[in-house]
Amino acid sequence: MNDMTRRGFMTGTLTAGIGAGLAGAFPSAAFAADAAAEPAAGAGMKLGMVTYQMGAKMSVDELIDLCKQAGLAGVELRTTHAHKVEPDLSKEARAEVKKKFADSGIVIAGLGTTCDFHDKAEAAVSKSVETAKAFAQLAADIGCPGIKVRPNGSNKGEDFAITIERIGKAWGEVAKFAGGLGVEVRMEVHGNEDSRKPANIRKMLDIANQPNAKACWNCNGGEEDANGSIKANFDLLKGSIGEVHITDIGIPKYPWQELFTLLKESNYQGFCLAEIEGNEQPVRFMQYYRTLFDLYTGQYKYPNA
């Protein structure tokens, strides 16, 4: 989540602009057949989706079906949503979720928790740490490689350097536990002007000091320098990025091509997860989205080729 709008992507301008250029390029049925045979994995970056808005009301079966038809390789399942993949799942229910995704060929790219560690109250931080550990265990049980946590702001009257240390230590504690399960703990570049600065995430990461502590790049506004480049900020976290949240890649409010080029140059092999508002035609919409992603990343090919 970030300060860029998730709602503009559904405008008539986008529908008309993309539709005019791409709608005749591939029939829906042919695209879906090719997508099911070869999701957008390629040899590098993979496209998936976050269920924060798109998919929030879908069951596990519906999410899998959407991903297969649209050619998405994976999905990050956010807590509190209709698919109900939560730490209170029984052993049997966890095994069922794992089997459904494994049989489908769709990857559970991550679990999106709302755990944050900035609060001055020790009890609140401890609760978030224990909740995050429970999600890490859930991830291990269902075959998921990582969980997402976040800083969620700053505390009034507190030097942010103290907040950074608190977040970093809590992150490190969760990551140490999760490391024994083979699970990454990915800190989203998130929150207010202090907590979402890549430079501050870098400090938190250094304090956490665990090999499975990774950043979740979040495509926030304000990351560009005077020349419109994100390279300086990206380089602060290069090599430590475990996943990427992408938003409205059809709208030029972020240097999308530079982002994908920087990811490719850093040999990023993980997921880029679409975090966007829902749509009345989710399969068709995400087919357009996948085509844009493939064009940006150099993976595009005509589906029937």
Beta strands, then each sheet from edge to edge (+ up, - down):
strand 1: 46-50
strand 2: 74-78
strand 3: 107-116
strand 4: 146-150
strand 5: 184-188
strand 6: 213-217
strand 7: 241-246
strand 8: 271-274
sheet 1: 1+ 2+ 3+ 4+ 5+ 6+ 7+ 8+ 1+
end
